[in-house]
Amino acid sequence: MKKTKIDHYTDKEALDFHKNKKPGKIEIISSKNMTTKRDLALAYSPGVAAPVRMISENPETAYDYTSKGNLVAVISNGSAILGMGNLGALASKPVMEGKAVLFKRFADIDSIDLEIDSSDTNEIINSIKNFAPSFGGINLEDIAAPDCFIIEQKLKDLLDIPVFHDDQHGTAIITTAALINALDINGKSIKDIKVVVNGAGASAQACTELFKNSGVRQENIIMLDRKGIIYKGRGDGVDQWKSRYAIDTKLRSLEDAIKDADVFLGLSAKGALKKELIKTMAKNPIIFACANPDPEITPEEINTVRNDAIIATGRSDYPNQVNNLIGFPYIFRGALDVRSRTINEEMKVAAAEAIAKLAREDVPDEVVAAMGGDRPHYGKNYIIPSTFDPRLISVIPAAVAKAAMDSGVARKNIEDFDLYKDQLRQRLDPTVTIMQGINSYIKKNQKRIVFADGEDENTLKAAIAFKNSKLGSPILIGKEKKIKEQIKKIGYNENFDIEIVNSTDEIKRNKYVKHLFQKLQREQGLLERDCDRLVRNDRVIWAASMVACGDADGAVTGNTRRFGASLDKIKQVVNVRDGEIMFGLNMVVHKGKNIFVGDTSVHEYPTSEQLAEIAISTSRVVRLFGFDPKVAFVSHSTFGQPLTSRTKHIRKAVDILKEKKVNFEFDGDMQPDVALNSEYKELYPFSKIVGNANILIMPGQHSAAISYKMMKTLGDTKVIGPLLIGLGLPIEIAPLRSSTSEIINLASIAAYSADVIDYKK
């Protein structure tokens, strides 16, 4: 067993991520069927002529006949890429692709990144002006000040679509929301507070403007740049943008400015604020230390000199994270949905107030589940909602859309906001919320998870990511020399901080042989030397034995062999839980709809009784994930048409559930399209499941496996699983050649199950 240290992902791993399969992070797919000659004729010539004529007569119809209304351009010239400076337009493309992915992931907005190779503001403005008609909004990113101010302002004057520089306004909106709540908690008036802004870049100026628009008085704000306080008459380095914040004062330094200040807003550099200065601030100070990646001062340092401060940073490992992800996707979502001409100050203030209000509300159970079991309460350590909060998608866009309508910049009105909020919620990818909640939970309840196929590259990457993401402590099974070779291959130093075990550990081996012999000597008639051979030679047996003997909390295996082969090995070590049936369950997500499919991996032809038990156990698991179970027993038939022996077999399972009087909705037999498509409701009005099902109980393993694998391979579908339900220990089996992400998800689920399921029952 060796232990050294891993601090971060390697450059090679990051490069491989962006390069493998298909280079980059985005692609364009058709939203219409393109299979027949007629489809092509409608999509292009001659059918495309009809919308062309409509748009030429009325340009507003472009929102109806093209993707314009849900399309944002993410634009940079690479002059201020993250914290790396001016590296050029092309170098900014990976960042801009990433921003486009975030738009899609958080708000279901389609985005295209456009990198403009110019440092001439007029040339950039003209370029954007000329291609802007294709888009519903413009997101400017990583453009250095003061050019970003000039470009944004001019484009706002020229264009009739939203233009938003997120580096400025995203940060401003989140910090303003935090300020509103911090003042509420402290009982201070926004009109009376003294604010010190350390930093005078794009974000600092945008925050200051929004603070003022929210009620902070101009004369109560002191701004500093690298040379000190910006005061009237100071000539060096004070351009027309900074000069707006020049005040008439004899103060010259941060030490002078911060005395008796109510608020410190830092958008500057690590270590810029010393704890000695914190002592001089007013009672109940508000300190937003937002420098990235390291704040101007850490919460630990503040707490050594003050116990009355409310603190926010840009870091996820501290409470009150100022994170732009809470803002920009949802702000654009609301602006696009009312076809807004701009994102004005009223919309920004509305977004800030909506975010602030959300943090004050009681957190419901489904949000607690999404946030990993924590129920935060409004107060000093919770003034900003979590990025995990699934309510963001419905709350912020609705507030922004209403503000656009009220301020007269919306082209389209929303008549029913309750309906609109429901539509927004349906845009979320349920797997994201589920896995966020699981990962948040297991970070606070660390478990030791065995990765059985430790020499496999994807498994090794998954184990390293599991550790670096602080999801738990991974244990690798394999030969140390081979694992070190793989570590080098993926770009790490061979000295790495992960535990490696194998059958050379005589103490563990003897313990596992004894455990296995006690179990199998009567079950299978094995001798002790047979058990020793199994433990020595099979990593799945070893991994399962580690969990069974308490040397690990859970395990994930299977990536290098068939599912059935791994399952057979696990069943030699682990029994089924008392009173349960073991089966495979997959979570399948397609276009935002989450469906659970069972049994995908264990029972070839389950009996009627087994089908009923699978439905009962699936409903229990689905409730753990926060869903209300609605079970459809699917078949080639619908309610007995056509009537066959298999149909009778399925209908008997339905009758068994009726006799058991279970506490969930169910029905069958029915075809999958009847179970999932709401168009069939009027044909079968007597069934509550038709068109509403979220659990499909398949008549056999073959149909279940064929269905989910075909969807995964051919469709725009995400799959988590198969989850091994009913096993007596938290062990998951990854399908052959699973991706790194898929293995991580299964490891996380094993860690989660180890804590929330009582395996002693």
VEXSETOR-939500 format. One line per field, with one value per residue (C-alpha): residue in one letter; z, y negated, x negated. Coordinates in steps of 0.1 Angstrom, whole numbers. Layout:
# residues N
residuo <- a ...
z <- Z ...
y <- Y ...
x <- X ...
***
This chain:
# residues 761
residuo <- m k k t k i d h y t d k e a l d f h k n k k p g k i e i i s s k n m t t k r d l a l a y s p g v a a p v r m i s e n p e t a y d y t s k g n l v a v i s n g s a i l g m g n l g a l a s k p v m e g k a v l f k r f a d i d s i d l e i d s s d t n e i i n s i k n f a p s f g g i n l e d i a a p d c f i i e q k l k d l l d i p v f h d d q h g t a i i t t a a l i n a l d i n g k s i k d i k v v v n g a g a s a q a c t e l f k n s g v r q e n i i m l d r k g i i y k g r g d g v d q w k s r y a i d t k l r s l e d a i k d a d v f l g l s a k g a l k k e l i k t m a k n p i i f a c a n p d p e i t p e e i n t v r n d a i i a t g r s d y p n q v n n l i g f p y i f r g a l d v r s r t i n e e m k v a a a e a i a k l a r e d v p d e v v a a m g g d r p h y g k n y i i p s t f d p r l i s v i p a a v a k a a m d s g v a r k n i e d f d l y k d q l r q r l d p t v t i m q g i n s y i k k n q k r i v f a d g e d e n t l k a a i a f k n s k l g s p i l i g k e k k i k e q i k k i g y n e n f d i e i v n s t d e i k r n k y v k h l f q k l q r e q g l l e r d c d r l v r n d r v i w a a s m v a c g d a d g a v t g n t r r f g a s l d k i k q v v n v r d g e i m f g l n m v v h k g k n i f v g d t s v h e y p t s e q l a e i a i s t s r v v r l f g f d p k v a f v s h s t f g q p l t s r t k h i r k a v d i l k e k k v n f e f d g d m q p d v a l n s e y k e l y p f s k i v g n a n i l i m p g q h s a a i s y k m m k t l g d t k v i g p l l i g l g l p i e i a p l r s s t s e i i n l a s i a a y s a d v i d y k k
z <- 0 -11 -4 -19 -32 -61 -61 -94 -128 -152 -183 -203 -187 -196 -231 -236 -223 -249 -277 -273 -293 -310 -306 -286 -264 -286 -318 -338 -343 -363 -343 -372 -388 -418 -430 -462 -494 -483 -450 -469 -493 -464 -446 -476 -511 -521 -487 -470 -493 -473 -440 -461 -475 -441 -425 -454 -449 -411 -395 -361 -375 -375 -338 -350 -379 -369 -338 -332 -301 -282 -296 -279 -294 -269 -281 -271 -286 -261 -245 -209 -208 -172 -152 -179 -198 -235 -252 -284 -300 -309 -275 -260 -279 -253 -227 -250 -259 -222 -217 -245 -227 -194 -212 -224 -192 -168 -189 -221 -243 -275 -280 -306 -297 -320 -315 -332 -340 -334 -308 -326 -308 -339 -359 -331 -328 -366 -368 -340 -355 -389 -377 -347 -366 -364 -326 -298 -275 -273 -244 -243 -224 -214 -231 -213 -198 -209 -244 -228 -217 -251 -270 -248 -247 -284 -292 -268 -288 -322 -315 -305 -287 -252 -250 -217 -205 -179 -163 -153 -148 -136 -107 -100 -98 -74 -51 -50 -40 -13 -1 1 24 45 52 60 85 101 102 82 56 21 19 50 45 37 9 0 -34 -37 -75 -104 -133 -152 -124 -97 -118 -127 -90 -80 -105 -95 -58 -66 -86 -56 -32 -21 -22 -46 -19 4 -21 -21 -50 -51 -78 -76 -69 -41 -38 -69 -59 -77 -92 -93 -129 -131 -144 -140 -174 -182 -168 -134 -132 -126 -91 -81 -49 -31 -2 16 21 0 11 19 55 55 36 55 89 100 66 66 34 18 -18 -30 -67 -67 -55 -29 4 -5 29 62 93 112 89 96 132 122 102 116 137 119 88 54 37 1 -8 -44 -58 -76 -71 -37 -18 -5 29 41 64 89 91 95 123 143 148 143 152 138 101 72 47 10 -14 -49 -35 -34 -2 19 26 5 -29 -54 -85 -119 -126 -104 -128 -164 -177 -161 -169 -206 -203 -191 -216 -245 -235 -238 -269 -249 -268 -241 -205 -187 -151 -141 -152 -133 -102 -105 -109 -78 -57 -69 -59 -25 -19 -28 -1 25 17 35 16 5 7 -30 -28 3 -18 -46 -22 -7 25 39 48 49 68 60 81 81 64 38 20 -15 -29 -38 -75 -68 -61 -88 -81 -98 -132 -125 -101 -118 -155 -144 -124 -154 -179 -158 -154 -191 -197 -170 -183 -219 -236 -241 -276 -262 -231 -208 -199 -173 -151 -132 -164 -175 -143 -149 -184 -171 -145 -173 -190 -163 -168 -139 -138 -131 -101 -88 -91 -77 -46 -43 -47 -23 3 0 2 38 45 32 23 11 -23 -41 -78 -87 -122 -110 -140 -165 -178 -175 -140 -129 -142 -124 -91 -93 -102 -73 -49 -64 -63 -26 -32 -10 -6 -36 -32 -64 -69 -92 -96 -84 -113 -139 -122 -120 -158 -164 -140 -161 -193 -182 -171 -134 -114 -104 -68 -62 -31 -37 -18 -39 -27 -42 -31 -20 13 32 62 41 19 48 62 29 24 58 52 17 30 57 32 3 21 23 -4 -32 -15 -20 -1 16 -11 -37 -19 -16 -54 -60 -36 -51 -88 -91 -84 -83 -55 -37 -40 -28 1 11 14 31 57 65 48 24 24 -12 -46 -83 -109 -143 -168 -182 -183 -191 -166 -160 -153 -126 -111 -108 -89 -66 -58 -45 -18 -12 -7 -17 10 31 18 -15 -51 -69 -103 -126 -128 -153 -152 -187 -196 -230 -236 -199 -192 -167 -170 -148 -166 -150 -150 -173 -162 -138 -146 -181 -179 -145 -132 -124 -88 -96 -119 -90 -66 -91 -93 -55 -51 -80 -65 -32 -50 -72 -41 -27 -58 -52 -78 -74 -88 -117 -129 -163 -170 -207 -234 -271 -262 -246 -221 -235 -272 -286 -259 -255 -228 -221 -218 -192 -174 -171 -162 -133 -119 -120 -101 -75 -68 -65 -39 -20 -20 -27 -21 -57 -90 -115 -146 -175 -198 -222 -251 -243 -264 -246 -213 -222 -247 -234 -268 -257 -226 -244 -258 -223 -199 -172 -166 -145 -159 -197 -208 -173 -165 -152 -144 -171 -159 -188 -195 -198 -195 -232 -240 -212 -222 -259 -252 -231 -251 -284 -269 -255 -287 -313 -294 -275 -243 -210 -190 -154 -144 -144 -106 -88 -66 -37 -33 3 0 -19 -50 -85 -118 -147 -182 -204 -216 -195 -197 -168 -160 -159 -135 -112 -111 -101 -75 -61 -59 -41 -16 -12 -7 19 41 34 31 61 47 80 74
y <- 0 -33 -69 -101 -131 -143 -179 -185 -171 -168 -189 -156 -145 -179 -177 -142 -153 -180 -158 -124 -110 -143 -173 -202 -202 -212 -200 -209 -185 -188 -195 -180 -146 -144 -109 -111 -131 -149 -160 -174 -192 -208 -217 -232 -237 -242 -241 -266 -294 -297 -309 -330 -350 -353 -366 -391 -405 -405 -401 -392 -359 -348 -339 -315 -298 -297 -290 -327 -328 -302 -310 -330 -340 -336 -361 -369 -383 -365 -397 -386 -348 -337 -348 -342 -375 -383 -349 -356 -349 -313 -304 -316 -290 -262 -287 -300 -264 -258 -288 -275 -242 -259 -278 -244 -226 -251 -268 -247 -276 -268 -287 -291 -304 -331 -343 -376 -380 -417 -442 -471 -479 -494 -463 -440 -461 -460 -423 -416 -441 -424 -388 -397 -392 -354 -354 -361 -374 -382 -371 -389 -371 -376 -410 -433 -466 -493 -478 -456 -488 -505 -474 -466 -501 -506 -473 -481 -513 -495 -462 -452 -420 -415 -422 -411 -411 -383 -392 -425 -419 -383 -390 -422 -405 -378 -402 -425 -397 -388 -424 -427 -396 -405 -439 -423 -400 -428 -452 -479 -503 -502 -540 -545 -520 -529 -507 -501 -485 -472 -468 -490 -465 -455 -434 -460 -488 -467 -457 -494 -505 -478 -486 -522 -512 -491 -521 -526 -563 -575 -595 -565 -545 -545 -527 -517 -505 -493 -529 -536 -555 -570 -606 -638 -654 -621 -620 -588 -558 -572 -569 -581 -549 -551 -588 -582 -569 -596 -613 -644 -631 -633 -596 -578 -541 -511 -515 -550 -539 -508 -525 -523 -508 -486 -467 -455 -443 -428 -421 -424 -399 -374 -389 -424 -428 -422 -411 -441 -463 -441 -452 -489 -481 -490 -467 -436 -441 -426 -412 -399 -387 -376 -374 -341 -315 -329 -356 -389 -374 -340 -334 -317 -349 -371 -349 -353 -390 -393 -370 -394 -394 -381 -367 -356 -344 -330 -296 -266 -253 -282 -292 -320 -314 -342 -321 -335 -302 -314 -343 -344 -312 -321 -358 -350 -323 -349 -375 -351 -339 -373 -382 -411 -439 -443 -433 -465 -476 -468 -432 -429 -443 -419 -390 -401 -405 -371 -354 -372 -362 -325 -323 -335 -309 -276 -249 -221 -184 -180 -208 -192 -160 -179 -196 -163 -161 -196 -219 -253 -281 -318 -335 -345 -313 -312 -344 -331 -300 -270 -264 -229 -245 -233 -262 -286 -276 -287 -316 -338 -336 -344 -375 -387 -381 -400 -429 -430 -432 -459 -480 -478 -460 -427 -418 -389 -387 -357 -353 -326 -327 -295 -276 -293 -282 -246 -247 -260 -232 -206 -220 -206 -173 -152 -131 -163 -172 -136 -132 -167 -158 -124 -139 -167 -142 -118 -147 -152 -115 -102 -65 -41 -28 1 -3 34 29 6 12 2 -34 -46 -30 -46 -80 -76 -67 -98 -121 -105 -115 -149 -158 -149 -124 -98 -76 -53 -20 -4 33 42 46 16 16 17 -10 -33 -28 -38 -68 -80 -74 -98 -125 -121 -115 -78 -89 -93 -94 -65 -32 -1 34 69 105 100 86 119 106 94 125 149 129 130 167 175 154 170 206 201 190 215 247 258 236 249 276 256 265 238 241 234 203 193 197 174 147 148 147 127 90 90 116 96 63 79 95 62 48 79 79 42 31 8 -7 0 11 6 32 47 23 50 80 89 78 113 126 99 106 143 135 110 135 160 135 115 126 109 86 104 100 84 94 86 69 43 8 -19 -56 -68 -105 -117 -154 -161 -131 -106 -70 -41 -7 27 55 48 74 102 121 135 142 130 147 127 126 114 87 75 75 56 30 26 24 0 -23 -24 -33 -59 -77 -78 -98 -122 -110 -99 -64 -57 -21 -7 30 29 54 58 55 29 40 75 66 89 115 140 161 134 108 130 133 95 89 114 92 63 83 92 55 49 76 62 27 10 -28 -38 -41 -12 3 27 44 15 7 -17 -45 -42 -44 -75 -95 -118 -116 -82 -95 -102 -66 -51 -76 -49 -46 -71 -56 -61 -89 -95 -65 -70 -34 -7 29 49 85 99 90 92 66 43 45 41 10 -10 -1 -10 -44 -50 -43 -58 -85 -117 -98 -97 -65 -59 -22 5 1 34 34 58 69 73 48 15 29 16 32 9 22 33 3 -23 -59 -75 -96 -65 -48 -78 -79 -43 -48 -78 -57 -29 -55 -70 -36 -26 -55 -56 -19 4 35 54 59
x <- 0 -15 -3 -15 3 26 36 54 63 34 31 31 64 79 66 79 113 115 100 115 145 153 130 145 176 205 222 252 281 313 345 366 367 344 350 371 369 400 383 354 377 395 363 345 356 384 402 379 392 424 407 383 412 429 397 390 425 424 389 405 416 380 387 415 397 361 339 333 355 334 300 273 239 210 184 148 116 95 81 88 91 100 70 45 46 46 39 57 91 85 72 105 125 123 137 164 175 176 199 221 224 234 262 275 270 286 312 317 304 286 254 227 193 178 142 133 96 93 84 101 133 150 142 155 187 193 187 212 237 236 242 265 298 292 294 318 291 254 232 198 171 134 130 106 116 122 129 157 175 173 183 213 226 224 240 269 274 273 291 326 316 301 264 248 212 213 180 196 233 234 212 230 264 253 234 264 286 262 260 298 300 269 284 318 301 281 310 292 307 291 294 272 244 208 193 157 150 115 109 119 123 154 169 163 178 209 214 211 237 262 256 265 296 306 304 268 259 231 215 213 191 153 136 99 77 40 29 53 86 101 106 113 82 62 48 28 46 81 99 134 149 132 137 174 165 141 151 140 119 86 85 59 55 76 66 81 112 122 125 162 172 203 194 162 165 133 127 90 63 54 43 54 73 55 73 61 82 113 111 118 150 184 205 218 196 204 173 175 140 145 110 105 92 82 101 87 90 102 132 109 87 118 132 100 108 146 175 202 192 213 189 191 164 161 152 174 158 171 207 222 205 208 212 223 240 268 274 266 283 316 314 311 338 363 351 354 388 404 382 367 349 323 314 320 313 349 343 310 325 355 330 311 343 356 323 324 360 353 327 352 378 381 363 387 379 372 346 330 326 310 286 275 296 288 316 301 317 316 289 253 241 269 276 272 291 270 262 278 312 336 360 336 348 384 378 352 364 400 388 367 394 420 395 390 427 432 404 417 388 406 420 440 461 465 502 499 468 478 479 446 429 441 426 393 391 395 364 341 322 334 302 282 303 302 264 258 278 260 226 233 245 215 190 202 204 171 170 143 152 133 126 121 106 78 55 82 76 112 116 83 94 127 110 87 117 137 109 101 138 138 166 149 117 111 93 77 73 45 7 -11 -36 -8 12 -18 -23 13 9 -20 0 28 3 -2 -33 -36 -36 1 23 46 46 37 45 41 38 2 17 16 36 65 64 66 96 114 107 121 152 158 152 178 203 197 186 223 238 215 194 162 130 109 83 110 119 83 80 110 97 62 72 104 106 144 143 116 136 168 149 135 170 184 155 158 125 145 180 189 175 178 167 175 159 136 159 195 222 233 198 193 227 220 188 205 233 207 197 229 265 297 313 339 374 362 357 324 326 311 326 316 324 330 333 345 353 358 380 368 378 367 365 363 352 323 298 308 340 343 380 394 425 457 447 412 426 447 418 396 423 425 387 384 410 391 358 375 389 353 344 373 399 435 436 460 456 464 461 451 457 464 500 523 549 551 550 537 543 514 498 473 501 519 486 482 518 514 486 510 536 509 502 540 542 512 528 495 491 482 500 497 513 508 504 496 472 444 458 491 473 452 472 500 518 531 549 582 582 578 594 599 561 540 508 514 491 478 455 420 413 414 414 403 416 380 344 339 365 352 316 324 346 322 291 307 319 284 267 290 309 300 303 285 284 273 270 278 282 281 312 317 281 271 242 236 218 225 215 205 215 186 165 183 170 152 183 205 181 180 218 220 193 212 244 226 213 248 264 238 251 289 298 298 282 286 323
***
